[in-house]
Amino acid sequence: MRHNKKFNHLGRKSAHRKAMLSNMASSLILHKRITTTVAKAKALRSYVEPLITRSKDDSTHQRRVVFSHLQNKQAVTELFREVAQKIGDRPGGYTRILKTGTRIGDAADMCIIELVDYNTTYVKETAKPAAKKTRRAGSKAKKAETGSANVVAEEPKSENQDSENATSTDEKAE
């Protein structure tokens, strides 16, 4: 019975499996997207996501822990510099698996595994925050600039305002 044996051994001895996952994780970090089988991609996702989470804290200890798993200086540098900045606010789910069909030779289920924030097809650029909207009516000048079809009738001016306006225009003319 296989009680409490949850991860996929992928038909390999432990040393081969660890080396393969390490190489695949390094390739994923360096290239941001790799093509592999679905079973390997699922195993890789559970291997690489904790490493990406560790990269959020850029300390010597975290770098050494990640290096012990990856064994690739360039991948560790890339992970802590570029990848960690892009995924800094994301709480998890750093990879995406896209199934692509079956392989011709042996009909194995194939897929693309990629880092989520690096696919420009799915990632929308962060838009600038829109101006705050208020429930108050806008000024007449703003409505005139936008050329809105709804014209608001002007309020009748009191006689005092008319006389003040007349005296101010007379002063400007002199």
Backbone bond lengths (Angstrom), bond angles and torsions (degrees), N, CA, C in turn:
res aa  C-N    CA-C-N  psi(-1)  N-CA   C-N-CA  omega(-1)  CA-C   N-CA-C  phi
1 M - - - 1.453 - - 1.523 110.06 -
2 R 1.347 115.75 151.30 1.462 121.50 -175.54 1.522 111.69 -108.56
3 H 1.294 118.74 43.98 1.459 120.10 -179.09 1.523 110.39 -65.31
4 N 1.322 116.13 135.15 1.471 124.38 176.92 1.524 113.84 59.18
5 K 1.307 116.72 28.66 1.466 121.45 174.60 1.530 106.16 -116.12
6 K 1.332 115.98 84.93 1.456 120.23 -166.50 1.519 114.68 -89.69
7 F 1.328 119.59 -32.05 1.464 117.83 -172.26 1.518 111.12 -86.59
8 N 1.312 114.92 156.67 1.455 122.96 -177.64 1.528 109.28 -81.22
9 H 1.314 115.94 126.09 1.466 120.31 -179.57 1.524 112.06 -80.92
10 L 1.320 117.25 -11.47 1.465 123.77 175.05 1.524 113.38 58.76
11 G 1.315 118.23 22.61 1.460 122.07 176.89 1.515 113.81 66.99
12 R 1.336 117.25 28.92 1.459 121.39 -177.42 1.508 110.20 -133.14
13 K 1.322 115.69 157.31 1.468 120.47 172.44 1.527 108.15 -70.55
14 S 1.325 116.58 163.29 1.467 119.89 -171.79 1.524 112.53 -63.06
15 A 1.331 118.37 -39.70 1.460 120.36 -178.84 1.533 110.68 -65.19
16 H 1.333 116.40 -42.27 1.459 120.55 179.50 1.530 110.19 -65.96
17 R 1.324 116.16 -41.95 1.460 120.97 -179.97 1.523 111.25 -63.21
18 K 1.338 117.87 -44.66 1.469 121.47 179.51 1.524 111.03 -63.79
19 A 1.329 117.11 -42.01 1.458 120.83 179.21 1.531 110.62 -65.06
20 M 1.327 116.60 -41.57 1.463 120.22 -179.53 1.527 111.36 -65.07
21 L 1.335 117.30 -44.39 1.456 120.62 179.47 1.524 111.33 -66.45
22 S 1.329 116.78 -36.50 1.463 120.70 177.06 1.529 110.84 -63.19
23 N 1.327 116.52 -45.73 1.464 120.78 179.08 1.525 111.54 -65.75
24 M 1.312 116.97 -41.10 1.461 119.75 179.46 1.522 111.06 -66.99
25 A 1.333 117.60 -38.65 1.464 120.93 178.28 1.524 110.69 -64.82
26 S 1.324 116.95 -41.60 1.467 120.46 177.65 1.526 110.53 -62.58
27 S 1.319 116.79 -43.36 1.461 120.39 179.07 1.519 111.23 -64.45
28 L 1.322 116.57 -39.91 1.462 120.02 179.04 1.526 111.04 -63.67
29 I 1.312 116.87 -41.58 1.468 120.51 -179.48 1.520 110.85 -68.77
30 L 1.315 117.39 -41.22 1.465 120.74 -177.85 1.523 112.39 -74.18
31 H 1.337 117.59 -39.88 1.464 120.85 -173.94 1.524 113.42 -102.26
32 K 1.323 117.89 -10.16 1.473 125.34 177.41 1.517 113.84 69.98
33 R 1.331 118.71 -9.43 1.467 122.00 -179.71 1.522 108.53 -161.07
34 I 1.342 116.88 132.85 1.462 120.41 175.38 1.523 109.04 -137.19
35 T 1.309 116.01 156.75 1.461 122.85 177.24 1.521 108.40 -105.91
36 T 1.321 116.38 130.55 1.460 121.62 -177.92 1.520 108.71 -157.47
37 T 1.331 116.58 -175.35 1.464 120.02 176.84 1.523 109.38 -79.89
38 V 1.315 115.88 160.65 1.462 121.16 -177.86 1.527 110.70 -64.17
39 A 1.330 117.58 -41.02 1.465 120.73 -179.01 1.528 111.13 -63.73
40 K 1.330 117.06 -43.67 1.468 120.15 177.79 1.521 111.16 -66.45
41 A 1.327 116.83 -37.57 1.464 119.97 179.92 1.524 111.20 -64.70
42 K 1.321 117.59 -40.69 1.461 120.68 178.52 1.520 111.17 -66.49
43 A 1.339 116.36 -38.78 1.458 119.72 176.83 1.531 110.40 -67.54
44 L 1.331 116.37 -39.14 1.462 120.97 179.81 1.527 111.14 -66.46
45 R 1.313 117.01 -37.30 1.465 120.14 -179.73 1.526 110.49 -60.96
46 S 1.326 117.82 -44.08 1.463 119.33 179.70 1.527 111.59 -72.83
47 Y 1.329 117.60 -16.90 1.471 121.44 178.49 1.523 111.49 -85.71
48 V 1.336 117.46 -41.03 1.459 120.77 -170.25 1.527 113.21 -90.37
49 E 1.318 118.61 -28.53 1.464 118.86 -176.66 1.528 113.37 -64.00
50 P 1.338 120.81 -40.17 1.467 118.35 173.96 1.529 112.97 -63.13
51 L 1.326 117.25 -31.33 1.465 120.13 177.48 1.527 110.39 -68.15
52 I 1.322 116.87 -39.29 1.465 120.45 178.18 1.522 109.97 -66.58
53 T 1.326 116.91 -37.92 1.464 120.24 177.22 1.525 110.53 -62.88
54 R 1.321 116.81 -39.30 1.469 120.24 177.93 1.523 111.82 -65.20
55 S 1.313 117.46 -27.58 1.464 120.13 -177.04 1.517 112.67 -71.74
56 K 1.314 118.15 -13.49 1.466 120.28 178.20 1.519 111.22 -65.65
57 D 1.329 117.09 -30.06 1.464 122.21 177.99 1.526 107.53 -102.10
58 D 1.321 117.18 101.80 1.463 120.99 -175.60 1.526 109.74 -85.42
59 S 1.322 115.24 85.55 1.463 120.86 176.46 1.524 108.43 -126.55
60 T 1.293 115.46 164.20 1.472 120.18 -179.11 1.524 110.30 -61.68
61 H 1.322 116.60 -41.21 1.462 119.91 -179.27 1.531 110.83 -62.15
62 Q 1.330 117.24 -46.18 1.466 120.17 -179.13 1.532 110.85 -64.48
63 R 1.324 116.99 -38.09 1.469 119.64 177.35 1.521 110.90 -62.94
64 R 1.318 117.11 -40.81 1.470 119.98 179.91 1.520 111.65 -67.94
65 V 1.319 116.82 -38.61 1.466 119.96 178.16 1.527 110.10 -63.73
66 V 1.332 116.89 -45.34 1.462 120.44 179.96 1.525 110.40 -66.34
67 F 1.331 117.13 -39.55 1.467 119.57 179.05 1.524 111.31 -63.92
68 S 1.334 117.74 -33.46 1.463 119.90 178.78 1.531 111.04 -64.73
69 H 1.317 117.19 -25.70 1.466 120.40 177.26 1.521 112.11 -88.20
70 L 1.328 117.77 -39.40 1.460 120.33 -173.25 1.524 114.11 -89.98
71 Q 1.328 118.00 -37.21 1.468 122.87 -177.66 1.527 112.12 57.39
72 N 1.342 116.89 38.43 1.461 121.17 -179.60 1.525 107.99 -148.22
73 K 1.339 116.82 111.15 1.465 120.78 -176.29 1.523 112.74 -62.22
74 Q 1.328 116.02 -41.82 1.458 119.02 -178.00 1.531 111.14 -63.99
75 A 1.326 116.61 -39.81 1.466 120.05 179.57 1.526 110.78 -66.59
76 V 1.321 117.38 -39.71 1.467 120.54 179.38 1.526 109.94 -65.60
77 T 1.322 117.01 -43.57 1.471 120.88 178.84 1.524 110.63 -62.12
78 E 1.315 116.72 -46.16 1.465 121.28 178.66 1.527 110.93 -61.44
79 L 1.313 116.08 -41.36 1.467 120.70 -178.55 1.519 111.40 -63.92
80 F 1.318 117.48 -46.18 1.459 120.36 -175.66 1.524 112.58 -78.90
81 R 1.323 118.94 -23.96 1.469 120.30 -179.07 1.516 111.76 -90.18
82 E 1.325 116.81 -64.43 1.463 120.23 -171.66 1.525 113.19 -86.50
83 V 1.320 116.28 -50.71 1.462 119.28 -173.70 1.524 111.02 -65.11
84 A 1.322 117.48 -42.44 1.466 120.78 -177.93 1.528 111.38 -63.62
85 Q 1.317 118.03 -33.93 1.467 119.85 178.60 1.519 111.57 -69.97
86 K 1.339 116.90 -37.57 1.463 119.46 -178.94 1.517 111.95 -71.05
87 I 1.336 117.64 -34.53 1.463 120.11 -174.61 1.518 111.91 -103.98
88 G 1.319 117.99 15.66 1.454 121.67 -174.24 1.513 114.80 -57.43
89 D 1.330 117.83 -35.40 1.456 119.91 -177.13 1.523 113.04 -97.88
90 R 1.328 117.88 -3.99 1.463 121.29 -177.78 1.538 109.66 -81.32
91 P 1.333 118.23 131.38 1.462 119.95 -176.50 1.523 114.92 -82.30
92 G 1.297 119.26 -2.48 1.466 121.93 179.57 1.511 108.56 157.84
93 G 1.327 116.98 -176.39 1.453 120.30 179.38 1.507 112.44 66.59
94 Y 1.327 116.32 56.32 1.458 121.14 -174.16 1.523 113.20 -84.47
95 T 1.329 117.89 -13.56 1.461 120.77 -176.96 1.519 109.96 -120.95
96 R 1.320 114.35 156.69 1.466 121.61 178.29 1.516 107.42 -131.81
97 I 1.341 116.47 137.07 1.460 122.07 177.89 1.531 107.95 -110.85
98 L 1.324 116.08 120.75 1.467 122.65 178.72 1.525 108.48 -114.07
99 K 1.316 117.43 114.70 1.462 120.85 -177.62 1.520 109.74 -75.04
100 T 1.340 115.84 137.14 1.464 120.72 -175.12 1.520 113.52 -117.13
101 G 1.315 119.31 2.02 1.463 120.75 -179.81 1.515 110.65 113.81
102 T 1.323 115.69 -155.04 1.461 120.16 -177.05 1.520 110.55 -112.58
103 R 1.327 114.68 153.73 1.457 121.26 177.61 1.523 108.29 -78.97
104 I 1.318 116.75 144.30 1.460 121.12 -174.78 1.526 111.75 -66.59
105 G 1.312 118.19 -42.77 1.464 121.27 -173.00 1.514 114.67 -65.30
106 D 1.342 116.81 -49.39 1.460 119.42 -174.79 1.524 114.07 -126.77
107 A 1.318 117.04 9.97 1.468 123.31 178.21 1.530 112.47 59.54
108 A 1.331 117.33 31.43 1.462 120.54 176.09 1.527 108.76 -75.57
109 D 1.326 116.45 142.56 1.458 120.52 177.76 1.521 108.91 -69.48
110 M 1.324 116.64 121.56 1.460 121.93 -178.04 1.523 110.30 -106.12
111 C 1.342 115.22 157.64 1.453 119.96 178.98 1.519 109.67 -156.63
112 I 1.318 114.35 169.93 1.460 121.73 172.63 1.514 105.96 -113.31
113 I 1.319 117.00 128.14 1.462 120.84 173.24 1.521 106.22 -109.99
114 E 1.336 115.55 132.97 1.453 119.95 -174.98 1.513 110.22 -143.11
115 L 1.321 114.51 159.42 1.460 119.89 173.04 1.519 108.25 -77.94
116 V 1.311 116.57 131.14 1.458 122.07 -169.55 1.523 112.81 -59.88
117 D 1.318 118.92 -45.19 1.456 121.37 -172.24 1.526 113.63 -76.81
118 Y 1.316 118.01 -3.62 1.461 119.75 -177.57 1.516 113.00 -102.67
119 N 1.302 119.52 -2.96 1.457 121.22 178.31 1.509 108.32 -91.42
120 T 1.330 117.13 111.57 1.458 120.93 -176.20 1.525 112.07 -74.25
121 T 1.334 118.46 -15.12 1.453 120.58 177.87 1.522 110.67 -68.57
122 Y 1.330 116.49 -41.41 1.456 120.76 -175.33 1.518 113.04 -96.48
123 V 1.325 117.99 -27.14 1.460 120.76 -175.38 1.512 109.18 -86.59
124 K 1.317 116.75 126.37 1.453 121.23 175.32 1.514 107.34 -93.86
125 E 1.309 115.15 139.16 1.457 119.21 176.87 1.519 108.70 -63.89
126 T 1.309 115.92 143.23 1.458 119.36 -179.05 1.519 108.69 -68.98
127 A 1.300 115.62 118.84 1.462 121.12 -178.86 1.517 109.44 -77.72
128 K 1.329 114.60 151.87 1.453 118.59 177.16 1.515 107.93 -66.74
129 P 1.321 117.89 140.96 1.466 118.93 -178.69 1.522 110.73 -62.12
130 A 1.305 115.35 134.73 1.462 120.97 -178.39 1.519 109.62 -70.47
131 A 1.325 115.11 155.28 1.460 119.63 178.65 1.521 109.06 -63.09
132 K 1.313 114.98 147.72 1.458 119.08 -178.61 1.517 109.53 -65.60
133 K 1.309 114.94 134.73 1.448 120.23 178.39 1.520 108.15 -96.36
134 T 1.315 114.90 138.57 1.454 119.38 177.80 1.511 108.77 -115.16
135 R 1.296 115.64 164.64 1.454 120.19 -179.92 1.525 111.07 -90.70
136 R 1.314 115.93 -3.06 1.465 119.45 179.36 1.513 109.99 -78.69
137 A 1.344 114.79 156.14 1.459 119.90 177.02 1.516 108.71 -71.36
138 G 1.318 117.25 143.18 1.456 121.63 179.44 1.510 111.20 -75.69
139 S 1.303 116.15 168.42 1.463 120.50 -180.00 1.523 109.69 -73.49
140 K 1.330 116.39 159.59 1.462 121.36 -179.41 1.515 111.07 -65.24
141 A 1.330 116.21 -33.08 1.466 119.69 -178.98 1.522 110.42 -64.96
142 K 1.331 117.14 -40.58 1.461 119.80 179.78 1.514 110.66 -65.86
143 K 1.342 116.26 -39.54 1.456 119.19 179.92 1.519 111.31 -67.29
144 A 1.331 117.30 -36.00 1.458 120.72 179.21 1.523 110.06 -68.04
145 E 1.341 117.58 -37.35 1.465 120.74 -179.72 1.515 111.22 -66.57
146 T 1.321 116.21 -39.08 1.454 118.57 -178.87 1.506 112.28 -76.83
147 G 1.365 116.77 -16.13 1.458 119.88 177.22 1.514 111.75 69.88
148 S 1.299 116.83 37.92 1.452 119.54 -178.33 1.522 110.01 -68.13
149 A 1.305 116.57 148.74 1.457 122.37 -178.26 1.521 111.28 -74.36
150 N 1.302 116.67 -24.32 1.458 120.19 -179.66 1.523 108.67 -81.03
151 V 1.306 116.45 109.84 1.456 121.49 179.52 1.517 107.56 -99.74
152 V 1.317 116.06 127.10 1.448 121.11 -179.83 1.520 107.79 -91.27
153 A 1.326 115.90 132.28 1.467 119.98 -179.89 1.515 109.51 -68.53
154 E 1.358 115.42 139.57 1.461 119.49 -179.91 1.518 110.04 -75.15
155 E 1.294 115.11 145.62 1.456 120.38 179.04 1.522 108.51 -74.81
156 P 1.329 117.83 143.15 1.476 119.56 178.43 1.511 109.90 -66.60
157 K 1.319 115.32 136.21 1.460 120.50 -179.23 1.520 109.33 -84.22
158 S 1.280 114.07 146.49 1.471 118.05 176.57 1.527 108.48 -76.78
159 E 1.316 116.28 163.59 1.461 121.05 -178.20 1.520 111.16 -64.29
160 N 1.331 117.02 -32.10 1.464 120.31 179.43 1.523 110.77 -64.83
161 Q 1.327 116.60 -39.96 1.456 119.64 -179.34 1.523 110.71 -67.18
162 D 1.355 116.96 -38.80 1.462 120.63 179.51 1.524 110.54 -62.64
163 S 1.331 116.75 -43.63 1.463 119.29 -179.07 1.523 111.24 -68.82
164 E 1.335 117.55 -35.41 1.469 120.56 177.75 1.519 110.25 -65.85
165 N 1.324 116.18 -42.56 1.465 120.58 178.92 1.521 111.39 -63.57
166 A 1.328 117.03 -39.56 1.471 121.49 -179.69 1.509 109.90 -65.56
167 T 1.323 117.82 -43.64 1.471 119.51 -179.56 1.514 111.37 -68.17
168 S 1.321 117.49 -36.10 1.473 119.60 179.82 1.522 110.45 -68.50
169 T 1.348 118.54 -37.32 1.471 120.11 178.69 1.521 110.53 -71.61
170 D 1.337 117.99 -32.27 1.460 120.66 176.78 1.525 109.74 -66.24
171 E 1.348 116.59 -38.86 1.461 120.24 -179.72 1.527 110.78 -66.93
172 K 1.325 115.38 -36.94 1.473 119.60 179.90 1.530 110.20 -68.99
173 A 1.337 118.11 -35.38 1.456 121.40 -178.52 1.526 110.49 -67.77
174 E 1.333 117.65 -34.25 1.469 120.31 -178.61 1.489 108.43 -75.20
